[in-house]
Amino acid sequence: MPTFTYSARPATGGEIRKGEIEVKTKDEVLQHLHKQKLIPVAVREKPKSISLSIGSGVKTRDIVIFTRQFSTMINAGLPLVQSLDILQQQTENDKLQKVIQDVLYDVESGNTLADAMGEHPRVFSKLYVSMVAAGEAGGILDTILLRLATFLEKADALTRKVKGAMIYPGVVLTVALLAVVVLLIFVIPTFQDMFSAAGVALPLPTQIVISLSAFLQAWWWALILAGAGVFFAVRAYYRTSNGEKTIDTILLKMPVLGDLLRKAAVARFTRTLGTLVSSGVSILEGLEITAKTAGNRVIQDAVMESRASIAGGDTISGPLKKSGAFPPMVVQMINVGEQTGGLDEMLSKIADFYDDEVDNAVSALLSVMEPILIVVLGVVVGGMIVAMYLPIFDMVGTI
């Protein structure tokens, strides 16, 4: 049986009453209110609760389109409820459509837009909800939504850049691993049978390759189990506080890759905090939200130390400098922004600069990785092939 929510005013006057009732039709709700001598203000069927998987099934692009359209409608003077109703009808993503329906229901029930969105943390992040709350409080919701859409687009572009830098090495290494496995399991045994039939003495490189082939054929299952065990062990360790900090510290210290991750983290931190501060979110809340979206434990700890510092009346830049996780230029620019009262503008400038730096770091990483991977692939695969042909060369020389 469906559940209906209602808001109604007593016939004798007074505050609006809200409630829920389980009946078959909307007419039964109206009859119930009439018996209670209540004048209905709004009656709506409560949407069925939905279960969103991890990741929610809603892409960043869907949220960006929703946010931009929402901003345009609010700016054009459309009421909040009508805007949400139009958006839920025209949204192509089914899961986002159901979320908007829930938000619309909550808003009609008297909740603020921020509170309604806060009920769906897998779709609307805490950053998103905080900025919407600031926009509602300041009466500039359309401006905040437009700013949010721009922020989400740039943040998504940054994420894709970093992920793109990881794809090429991953593909090459996967292909190299598959090539080695195919050679060891299917090709090397053929040569081994031929050499055994010929009765020739095998050079050391050939013996090593044949031994590796025999080992892989006999213990492939153990290697898979060991690899899976290492993967899950590292993942479990990373989920601990010390493990996360240790691994993130190691990643930041890695040549080339560490530079890319550091610049991406700085760009994400400065753009997020700058967007929050310029939208009217308090600096303390902004730092707390930014820390959780930093993507690196070292950066997160530095940001939280800055939050504690500013709560105690000090500056943000001091703990950032002490952590050593931020480049000196970033610390100095943040310090200047604090002193001049233009922190949000300074953070946006730093973010724009480091977006370009991430592009350069990605190019540098690929330029370094490409020749290394080619050489490694050539040495491994080529070395195995040469090792298997050495006995053939000896046989030809003997003949």
C-alpha positions in Angstrom: 0.0 0.0 0.0 1.5 3.4 -0.9 2.4 6.0 1.6 1.2 9.6 1.2 2.7 12.6 2.9 0.6 15.7 3.6 0.8 19.2 4.9 -2.4 20.7 6.1 -3.7 23.7 8.0 -6.4 23.5 10.7 -9.7 25.0 9.7 -9.6 27.3 12.8 -6.1 28.6 11.8 -2.7 27.9 13.2 0.5 26.3 12.1 0.7 23.8 9.2 0.7 20.2 10.3 2.7 17.5 8.4 2.3 13.8 8.5 2.3 10.5 6.6 -0.5 8.0 6.0 -0.8 4.6 4.3 -3.9 4.5 2.1 -4.8 3.3 -1.4 -5.5 6.6 -3.1 -5.0 10.3 -2.8 -8.8 10.8 -2.3 -8.6 8.7 0.9 -6.0 11.1 2.2 -8.3 14.1 1.5 -11.1 12.3 3.2 -9.0 11.7 6.2 -7.9 15.3 6.4 -11.5 16.4 6.1 -12.6 14.2 9.0 -9.7 15.8 11.0 -11.0 19.3 10.1 -7.8 20.1 8.3 -7.5 22.0 5.0 -5.0 20.3 2.7 -2.0 22.3 1.5 0.0 19.6 -0.3 -0.5 15.9 -0.7 2.0 13.7 -2.4 2.8 10.0 -2.7 6.0 9.2 -1.0 8.6 7.8 -3.4 9.8 4.3 -2.8 13.2 4.1 -1.2 16.0 3.3 -3.7 19.2 1.5 -3.2 22.2 2.9 -4.9 25.3 0.9 -5.5 28.8 2.1 -4.7 29.5 4.8 -7.2 25.7 5.4 -7.4 25.5 4.7 -11.1 25.4 8.5 -11.7 28.3 9.9 -13.6 29.9 13.3 -12.9 28.7 14.4 -16.4 25.1 13.7 -15.4 25.5 15.8 -12.2 27.1 18.7 -14.2 24.2 18.8 -16.7 21.7 18.7 -13.9 23.4 21.5 -12.0 23.8 23.7 -15.0 20.1 23.3 -16.0 19.0 23.8 -12.4 21.0 27.0 -12.2 19.5 28.3 -15.5 15.9 27.6 -14.3 16.5 29.3 -10.9 18.1 32.3 -12.6 15.1 32.5 -14.9 12.8 32.9 -11.9 11.2 29.4 -11.9 10.2 28.2 -8.4 12.4 25.6 -6.8 9.8 22.8 -6.8 8.8 23.4 -10.4 12.5 23.4 -11.5 13.1 20.0 -9.8 9.9 18.6 -11.3 11.0 19.6 -14.8 14.5 18.2 -14.2 13.3 14.8 -12.9 11.1 14.5 -16.0 13.8 15.2 -18.5 16.8 13.5 -16.9 17.9 10.4 -18.9 19.7 8.7 -16.1 17.1 6.5 -14.3 19.0 6.5 -11.0 19.5 10.3 -11.0 15.8 10.7 -11.9 14.8 8.7 -8.8 17.1 10.7 -6.6 15.6 14.0 -7.9 12.2 12.6 -7.2 13.2 12.0 -3.6 14.7 15.5 -3.3 11.6 17.0 -4.8 9.5 15.1 -2.3 11.6 16.2 0.7 11.5 19.9 -0.5 7.7 19.8 -0.8 7.6 18.3 2.7 9.3 21.4 4.0 13.0 20.5 4.0 15.6 22.8 2.6 17.2 21.8 -0.7 20.6 21.2 1.0 19.0 18.9 3.6 17.2 17.0 0.8 20.3 16.5 -1.2 22.2 15.5 1.9 20.1 12.4 2.1 21.9 11.1 -1.0 25.6 11.4 -0.2 26.7 9.0 -3.0 25.2 11.4 -5.6 25.6 14.8 -3.9 28.9 15.1 -2.0 29.3 17.0 1.2 31.0 19.7 -0.8 28.0 20.0 -3.1 25.5 20.1 -0.2 27.6 22.7 1.8 27.7 25.0 -1.2 24.0 24.6 -1.9 23.3 25.4 1.8 25.5 28.5 1.5 23.6 29.5 -1.7 20.2 29.1 -0.1 21.3 31.1 3.0 22.7 33.9 0.8 19.9 34.0 -1.7 22.4 33.3 -4.6 21.5 29.7 -5.3 21.7 30.1 -9.1 25.2 31.6 -8.9 26.3 28.8 -6.6 24.9 26.1 -8.8 26.7 27.6 -11.8 29.9 27.7 -9.9 29.4 24.1 -8.8 28.9 23.0 -12.4 32.2 24.7 -13.4 34.0 23.2 -10.4 32.7 19.7 -11.1 33.8 19.9 -14.8 37.3 21.0 -13.9 37.6 18.4 -11.1 36.5 15.7 -13.4 38.9 16.8 -16.1 41.8 16.6 -13.5 40.8 13.1 -12.4 40.7 11.9 -16.0 44.1 13.4 -16.7 45.7 11.4 -13.8 43.8 8.2 -14.7 44.8 8.7 -18.3 48.5 8.8 -17.3 48.1 5.4 -15.6 46.3 3.7 -18.5 49.2 3.5 -21.0 51.8 1.9 -18.6 49.1 -0.5 -17.4 48.1 -1.6 -20.9 51.8 -2.1 -21.9 52.6 -4.1 -18.8 49.5 -6.2 -19.2 50.4 -7.0 -22.8 54.0 -7.8 -21.8 52.8 -10.1 -19.1 50.4 -11.9 -21.4 53.1 -12.3 -24.0 55.5 -13.8 -21.5 52.8 -16.2 -20.2 51.9 -17.4 -23.7 55.6 -18.0 -24.6 56.3 -19.9 -21.4 53.2 -22.1 -21.5 52.7 -22.7 -25.2 55.9 -21.9 -27.1 58.8 -23.0 -24.9 57.5 -26.6 -24.3 57.6 -27.1 -28.1 61.2 -26.1 -28.2 62.0 -28.2 -25.2 60.6 -31.3 -26.9 62.6 -30.6 -29.9 65.8 -30.2 -27.9 65.2 -33.4 -26.0 64.7 -35.4 -29.2 67.9 -33.9 -30.6 69.9 -34.6 -27.4 71.8 -31.4 -27.6 73.5 -29.7 -24.6 71.5 -26.6 -23.5 73.2 -23.3 -22.7 72.5 -21.8 -19.3 70.0 -19.1 -20.6 68.0 -21.8 -22.3 67.9 -24.0 -19.1 66.7 -21.0 -17.1 63.8 -20.3 -19.6 62.8 -24.0 -19.7 62.8 -24.1 -15.9 60.6 -21.0 -15.7 58.2 -22.6 -18.2 58.0 -25.8 -16.1 57.5 -23.9 -12.9 54.7 -21.8 -14.4 52.9 -24.9 -15.8 53.1 -26.7 -12.5 52.5 -23.8 -10.1 50.4 -21.3 -12.1 47.6 -21.6 -9.5 50.0 -20.8 -6.7 51.2 -17.7 -8.4 47.6 -16.5 -8.9 46.8 -17.2 -5.2 50.0 -15.4 -4.1 49.2 -12.4 -6.3 45.7 -12.2 -5.0 47.0 -12.6 -1.5 49.5 -9.7 -1.9 46.8 -7.5 -3.5 44.3 -8.1 -0.7 47.0 -7.7 2.0 48.1 -4.4 0.6 44.6 -3.2 0.3 43.8 -4.2 3.9 47.0 -2.5 5.1 46.0 0.7 3.1 42.7 0.8 4.9 44.5 1.2 8.2 45.5 4.6 9.4 49.2 3.9 9.4 49.1 1.9 6.2 47.3 4.7 4.3 49.8 7.3 5.5 52.8 5.1 4.7 51.7 4.1 1.2 50.7 7.7 0.3 54.0 9.0 1.6 55.9 6.4 -0.6 53.8 7.4 -3.7 54.6 11.1 -3.2 58.3 10.3 -3.0 58.4 8.2 -6.2 60.2 9.9 -9.1 58.0 11.4 -11.8 54.8 9.7 -10.6 55.1 11.4 -7.1 55.4 14.8 -8.8 52.2 14.1 -10.8 50.3 13.0 -7.7 51.5 16.0 -5.7 50.5 18.5 -8.3 47.1 16.9 -8.8 46.5 16.9 -5.1 47.5 20.6 -4.8 45.2 21.5 -7.8 42.3 19.6 -6.2 42.9 21.2 -2.8 43.2 24.8 -4.0 40.2 24.6 -6.4 38.0 22.9 -3.8 38.8 25.3 -1.0 38.7 28.3 -3.3 35.3 27.4 -4.6 33.9 26.8 -1.1 35.3 30.0 0.4 34.1 32.1 -2.5 30.6 30.5 -2.1 30.3 31.7 1.5 31.2 28.4 3.2 33.1 29.1 6.4 36.9 28.5 6.2 36.8 25.9 9.0 34.1 23.8 7.3 35.8 24.4 3.9 39.1 23.0 5.2 37.3 20.0 6.7 35.5 19.2 3.4 38.7 19.8 1.4 40.7 17.5 3.6 38.3 14.6 2.8 38.6 15.2 -0.9 42.3 15.6 -1.0 42.9 12.0 -2.3 46.2 11.6 -0.3 46.6 11.1 3.4 49.7 13.3 3.6 47.8 16.2 2.1 44.8 15.4 4.2 46.7 15.5 7.4 48.4 18.8 6.4 45.0 20.4 5.7 43.5 19.2 9.0 46.5 20.7 10.8 45.8 24.0 9.0 42.2 23.8 10.2 43.3 23.3 13.8 45.8 26.2 13.3 43.2 28.6 12.0 40.7 27.5 14.7 43.4 28.6 17.2 43.8 32.0 15.6 46.9 31.3 13.5 47.3 31.1 9.7 46.6 28.3 7.2 50.0 28.6 5.5 52.1 27.7 8.6 51.1 24.0 8.9 51.1 23.6 5.1 54.7 24.8 5.1 55.6 22.6 8.0 54.2 19.4 6.4 56.5 19.7 3.4 53.7 18.3 1.2 53.1 21.6 -0.5 55.5 23.4 -2.8 57.0 26.6 -1.4 55.3 28.7 -4.1 51.9 27.4 -3.1 52.5 28.2 0.6 53.7 31.7 -0.2 50.7 32.5 -2.4 48.3 31.2 0.2 50.0 33.3 2.8 49.7 36.4 0.6 46.0 35.6 0.0 45.4 35.4 3.7 47.1 38.7 4.4 45.4 40.6 1.6 41.9 39.1 2.2 41.8 37.6 -1.3 42.3 33.9 -0.3 39.6 32.6 -2.7 41.0 34.4 -5.7 44.5 33.3 -4.9 43.4 29.7 -4.5 41.7 29.8 -7.9 44.9 31.2 -9.5 47.0 28.4 -7.9 44.4 25.8 -9.1 44.5 27.1 -12.7 48.3 27.1 -12.7 48.5 23.5 -11.3 46.0 22.3 -13.8 48.5 23.2 -16.5 51.3 21.7 -14.4 49.4 18.4 -14.2 49.3 18.4 -18.0 53.0 18.9 -18.1 53.6 16.2 -15.4 51.4 13.7 -17.4 53.5 14.4 -20.5 56.7 14.0 -18.6 55.5 10.7 -17.0 54.6 9.3 -20.4 57.8 10.4 -22.0 59.8 8.6 -19.3 57.6 5.5 -19.1 57.4 4.9 -22.8 61.1 4.1 -23.5 61.5 2.3 -20.2 58.5 0.0 -21.0 59.7 -0.6 -24.5 63.2 -1.6 -23.3 61.8 -3.9 -20.6 59.4 -5.5 -23.0 62.1 -6.0 -25.6 64.6 -7.4 -23.1 62.2 -9.9 -21.5 60.5 -11.2 -24.7 63.5 -10.8 -26.9 65.8 -12.5 -24.3 63.5 -15.5 -24.1 63.4 -15.9 -27.8 67.2 -15.6 -28.1 67.6 -18.1 -25.3 65.5 -20.6 -27.1 67.4 -20.2 -30.4 70.9 -20.5 -28.9 70.8 -24.4 -29.1 69.6 -24.2 -32.7 72.6 -22.0 -33.5 74.9 -24.5 -31.9 73.2 -27.4 -33.8 73.7 -25.5 -37.1 77.3 -24.7 -36.3 78.0 -28.4 -35.5 76.4 -29.5 -38.8 
